[in-house]
Amino acid sequence: MKQIFFIVAVLLLSGCSSTEPVAQNGQVISCESVTTDKSVVKGIALECVDGSPGAIIESLRGPMVLNVWGSWCTTCLDEMPEFVSFYSKAKGKVQLVGVAVEEAAPANSQRFIKENGMTWPNFYDRENETRAYFGMGVPVTLFIDASGNTVYKKIGVIESESELMELTEKYLGVQI
């Protein structure tokens, strides 16, 4: 009788398991790994979402894909899975960096990062100083070369991972 009970219990419990993939949890990452030109001392200063040292936006050096987003932005949310998938393949070949804009508090950015599987460094524009630099509205994605030049600016939603890969190859010369 105990054996039958054990077999039934095992069958019932195994039916509760799932083979569905578990969503990746995001992580608030230090910005210390972001490539910058330390000789650039004037410009728009950004904080890092994790509290580590930030950077002057004009000091950023690529090859880099810079995504400007806001936790309140529904289209930013729509494109985030494309960036998560892209970064899983691009890490080590091209930097992916985010900039959270027009946020009420850094905690909103941190929550968005964790809930949406982001695992790359993100800056925070506390003073909303980047509007003139990036332009109005988000999302915006910039492709920055090794000299710090923005070689392409995509205004609007990234529609697919393949679009990100094609733009990265076309404008940064990096094949993913």
C-alpha positions as CSV (number, residue, x, y, z in Angstrom):
1,M,0.0,0.0,0.0
2,K,2.9,2.4,0.8
3,Q,4.4,1.7,-2.6
4,I,1.2,2.6,-4.4
5,F,0.9,5.8,-2.4
6,F,4.5,6.7,-3.2
7,I,4.0,6.0,-7.0
8,V,0.9,8.1,-7.1
9,A,2.6,10.9,-5.2
10,V,5.5,10.9,-7.6
11,L,3.2,11.0,-10.6
12,L,1.2,13.9,-9.2
13,L,4.2,15.9,-8.2
14,S,5.9,15.4,-11.6
15,G,2.8,16.7,-13.3
16,C,3.3,20.0,-11.5
17,S,6.7,20.6,-13.0
18,S,7.0,22.8,-16.0
19,T,9.3,22.6,-19.0
20,E,8.6,26.3,-19.9
21,P,11.7,28.5,-19.7
22,V,11.9,30.7,-16.7
23,A,12.1,34.4,-17.4
24,Q,15.6,35.9,-17.0
25,N,15.9,38.3,-14.1
26,G,17.6,41.5,-14.7
27,Q,20.4,42.9,-12.7
28,V,21.4,46.4,-11.9
29,I,25.0,46.5,-13.2
30,S,27.9,48.9,-12.4
31,C,28.8,51.4,-15.0
32,E,32.5,51.1,-14.3
33,S,33.0,48.8,-17.3
34,V,31.6,51.4,-19.8
35,T,34.4,52.7,-22.0
36,T,35.0,56.4,-21.7
37,D,37.6,59.0,-22.6
38,K,38.8,60.2,-19.2
39,S,40.2,63.4,-20.8
40,V,36.6,64.6,-21.4
41,V,35.7,66.6,-18.3
42,K,33.0,68.9,-19.6
43,G,29.5,67.9,-20.8
44,I,26.4,66.3,-19.5
45,A,27.1,64.3,-16.4
46,L,25.1,61.1,-15.8
47,E,24.7,59.0,-12.7
48,C,24.9,55.2,-12.8
49,V,21.6,53.5,-11.8
50,D,23.5,51.3,-9.3
51,G,25.2,54.3,-7.6
52,S,28.7,53.6,-9.0
53,P,30.6,56.4,-10.7
54,G,28.7,57.8,-13.7
55,A,30.1,59.4,-16.8
56,I,30.0,62.5,-19.0
57,I,27.9,61.5,-22.0
58,E,30.3,63.1,-24.4
59,S,33.1,60.9,-23.1
60,L,31.4,57.6,-24.1
61,R,33.4,55.5,-26.6
62,G,32.4,52.5,-28.6
63,P,31.7,50.4,-30.3
64,M,28.6,51.0,-28.3
65,V,24.8,50.7,-28.7
66,L,23.3,53.3,-26.4
67,N,19.5,52.8,-25.7
68,V,17.6,55.7,-24.2
69,W,14.5,54.6,-22.3
70,G,12.1,55.3,-19.5
71,S,10.3,52.9,-17.2
72,W,7.1,54.8,-17.9
73,C,7.5,54.3,-21.7
74,T,5.3,51.5,-23.1
75,T,7.2,51.4,-26.4
76,C,10.5,51.1,-24.5
77,L,9.0,48.1,-22.7
78,D,7.9,46.6,-26.1
79,E,11.5,46.7,-27.5
80,M,13.3,45.5,-24.4
81,P,13.1,41.7,-25.2
82,E,14.9,42.5,-28.5
83,F,17.7,44.2,-26.5
84,V,17.9,41.3,-24.0
85,S,18.2,38.7,-26.8
86,F,20.7,40.9,-28.7
87,Y,22.9,41.4,-25.6
88,S,23.1,37.6,-24.9
89,K,24.8,37.3,-28.3
90,A,26.7,40.7,-28.5
91,K,28.3,40.8,-25.1
92,G,32.0,41.0,-25.5
93,K,31.7,42.3,-29.1
94,V,29.9,45.6,-28.6
95,Q,28.9,47.5,-25.5
96,L,25.2,47.9,-24.7
97,V,24.5,50.8,-22.4
98,G,21.2,52.3,-21.3
99,V,20.2,55.7,-20.2
100,A,17.0,56.1,-18.2
101,V,15.4,59.5,-18.7
102,E,12.6,61.5,-17.2
103,E,12.3,59.1,-14.2
104,A,10.7,60.2,-10.9
105,A,13.3,58.2,-8.9
106,P,16.2,55.8,-9.5
107,A,14.2,53.1,-7.9
108,N,11.8,53.1,-10.9
109,S,14.7,52.5,-13.2
110,Q,16.1,49.7,-11.0
111,R,12.7,48.0,-10.9
112,F,12.3,48.2,-14.7
113,I,15.8,46.8,-15.2
114,K,15.1,43.8,-12.9
115,E,11.7,43.1,-14.2
116,N,12.7,43.2,-17.9
117,G,15.9,41.0,-17.8
118,M,18.4,43.9,-18.5
119,T,21.9,42.8,-17.6
120,W,24.0,45.7,-18.9
121,P,25.1,49.1,-17.4
122,N,22.5,51.8,-17.2
123,F,22.9,55.5,-16.5
124,Y,20.3,57.8,-15.0
125,D,19.6,61.3,-16.0
126,R,18.5,62.8,-12.7
127,E,18.4,66.4,-13.9
128,N,16.8,65.7,-17.3
129,E,19.7,67.4,-19.0
130,T,19.9,64.9,-22.0
131,R,16.8,66.1,-23.8
132,A,18.7,68.5,-26.0
133,Y,21.4,65.9,-26.6
134,F,19.1,62.9,-27.5
135,G,16.1,64.8,-28.7
136,M,12.5,64.6,-27.6
137,G,10.8,61.3,-27.0
138,V,12.0,57.8,-26.3
139,P,13.0,55.2,-27.3
140,V,16.1,56.4,-29.1
141,T,19.1,54.2,-29.9
142,L,22.5,55.6,-30.8
143,F,25.3,53.8,-32.4
144,I,28.6,55.2,-31.1
145,D,32.0,54.5,-32.7
146,A,35.4,54.2,-31.0
147,S,36.0,57.9,-31.4
148,G,32.8,58.8,-29.6
149,N,30.9,59.9,-32.7
150,T,27.3,59.0,-33.0
151,V,27.3,57.4,-36.4
152,Y,23.6,56.6,-36.4
153,K,20.6,57.6,-34.4
154,K,17.4,55.4,-34.5
155,I,14.4,57.3,-33.4
156,G,11.6,55.0,-32.3
157,V,11.2,51.3,-31.5
158,I,13.7,48.7,-32.4
159,E,11.4,46.1,-34.1
160,S,13.6,43.0,-33.9
161,E,16.8,41.5,-32.8
162,S,17.8,41.2,-36.5
163,E,17.3,45.0,-36.9
164,L,19.7,45.6,-34.0
165,M,22.3,43.2,-35.5
166,E,22.0,44.7,-39.0
167,L,22.4,48.3,-37.6
168,T,25.3,47.3,-35.5
169,E,27.1,45.7,-38.4
170,K,26.3,48.6,-40.8
171,Y,27.2,51.4,-38.5
172,L,29.8,49.9,-36.1
173,G,31.3,47.2,-38.3
174,V,30.6,44.6,-35.7
175,Q,29.0,41.4,-36.8
176,I,27.0,39.6,-34.1
